[in-house]
C-alpha cells in the first residue's frame, strides 16, 4: 500500500418492498478510505438509483486476492 493510493470497494445496497422482501444491488467504487467509499456510494445512490436505496455493507477488494477458478 502506498499513501494516497485508491482501492476498489464493493458496496451492497438494499431497499425494502411493501411486502417485506428486500431487493439488493451490488456495485463498486474507487476510494482511498472506507469513509470516502461510503460517501461515494451515497452519492451514486442519490444520483443513479433514485435515492430509495440504503448502503447495507461495504468491503475492501484486496488487489492481491486470488481469483476463484
Residue pairs with C-beta under 8 A, 6 or more apart in sequence:
4 32
5 32
6 30
6 31
6 32
7 30
7 31
7 32
7 60
7 61
7 63
8 28
8 29
8 30
8 60
8 61
8 63
9 28
9 29
9 30
9 31
9 34
9 37
9 41
9 58
9 59
9 60
9 61
10 26
10 27
10 28
10 58
10 59
10 61
11 26
11 27
11 28
11 29
11 37
11 41
11 44
11 55
11 57
11 58
12 24
12 25
12 26
12 55
12 56
12 57
12 58
13 24
13 25
13 26
13 27
13 41
13 45
13 49
13 53
13 54
13 55
13 56
14 22
14 23
14 24
14 25
14 53
14 54
14 56
15 22
15 23
15 52
15 53
15 54
16 22
17 23
24 56
25 49
25 53
27 41
27 44
28 61
29 37
29 40
29 41
29 44
30 40
31 37
31 39
31 40
34 58
34 60
37 58
38 55
38 58
41 55
41 58
42 55
45 51
45 53
45 54
45 55
